[in-house]
Amino acid sequence: MYSKKDLFNLVSTKYLRIQFYRKFDHVKCFRALKEEKYAARRSILPVLQAEEDERFVREWHKYLAYEAEVMKDVPGWKVGESVYNSGRWVPPASAISIRICAASCMFVTFWWRCFFGLQVMAMVFHGRACDEGNDDGEIRGGLKVDKD
């Protein structure tokens, strides 16, 4: 009938076929779930973009008022005019803030607009951790931080 080698090859081939079927069946399922997630994101994208545009216009008007107040004594200054000679308009960064954590490490937080106009936050570690026993708020590199 069948030799042991033939039975082993038959069983192992059948086992591999079943495993490949299960694997690619899961891949199809995950692909469908991923497509559903992306479709949901694409459907709410216009709402998020409208909210971001509204926020940007509010902040831009605040910035223009601040610029007019600060530069009122400078002759020839035009509020809202670009200081660069490029004809291309680039939206300014939303916010740049520097925070000092409790362990006296300095983190720089950048907010910028990604391709879809959503806010993306990236925290970049800047500096090194100080000694644990240093309670006077001094950071390596000579920066001094007031304790609250």
Residue pairs with C-beta under 8 A, 6 or more apart in sequence:
2 10
45 116
48 116
48 117
48 118
49 116
49 117
52 113
52 117
52 118
52 119
53 117
56 91
56 94
59 94
63 92
64 79
64 80
67 79
67 80
68 79
71 77
71 79
82 89
91 113
93 110
93 111
93 112
94 111
94 112
94 113
94 119
95 109
95 111
96 108
96 109
96 110
96 111
97 108
97 109
98 106
98 107
98 108
98 109
99 106
99 107
99 109
100 106
100 107
100 139
100 145
101 107
103 129
103 130
103 132
104 129
104 130
104 134
104 137
104 138
104 139
104 145
105 125
105 127
105 128
105 129
105 130
105 139
106 126
106 127
106 139
106 143
107 123
107 124
107 125
107 126
108 123
108 124
108 126
109 121
109 122
109 123
109 124
110 121
110 122
110 124
111 119
111 120
111 121
112 120
113 119
113 120
114 120
127 139
127 140
127 141
127 143
128 140
130 138
130 139
130 140
135 147
136 147
137 144
137 145
137 146
137 147
138 144
138 145
139 145
